[in-house]
Amino acid sequence: MCGNGGMKPRHADLLAADLDRDTLIKYLDRFMMFYIRTADKLTRTAPWLDNMEGGIDYLRSVIIDDKSV
């Protein structure tokens, strides 16, 4: 999740692996809703995650563990 190409490339982080279709769709939906609610307009996902306190671990806790924001 949250990789970036262009002038400042960034490798994506692995959020989860070996997911069935329903779980994948649920995680993508949760990711998109969380991103829409917390990111400033026109902010790309890579800098959004880099600036997030807790980074990918916090994102996992929100999306996978259903932690409240």
N, C-alpha and C positions, 0 to 999 in steps of 0.2 A: 504494500500500500504506500501511496504518497511518494512515488519516485518522480524524477524530474529530468527532462532532457534540456538541450540548449546550451546557453553560455555557462550555467552553473549546474552541471549534471549531479544527480543524487540517485544512488541505488535505492530501490524500493525496500521496505521492511516486510518481513513475512508476518502476517497477522494470525493466520491459522493454516493448517494443512489437512489433507485427506478428508474433505467435507463432502457430505452428500448434497444433492441439488437443493433440497429445501433449506438446509442449514446455510448453504452458500447465499441463497437469495435473502434469507433473514439477516445475515451479517452485512450484506451489501446494502440492504434497506436501512439498517441501523446506522451504518457508516454514513450514508448519504444524508440522512436526517440529522445526525449529530454534526456533520460538516456544515450543513445549511444553517443550523441553529447557532453555531459558534464561530464560524469564520466571517471575516469582513468581506464585503463584496469584492469580487475580482481577485481574491487571495487564492493562489494555487495551493494544492494540497501539501506539497513539500515544505514550503516555509510555514504553513499552518501547523504542521506536525512538529517542525523544528522549534517553533516558538511555544508549543504547548507544554505546560509544566507536567512532567512525568513522561512525556513522549509516547512511544509505542506501547509501553507498559500500561499507561493510563488509558490509552485508546482501547487496548485489549480488555481492560476491566470494564469499560463502559459498554463495548459492543458484545463481548463474549460473556462476561460475568453479570451483565445487566446492572452495573453499579449506577446509582443515581448521580446526576451531574450536580 
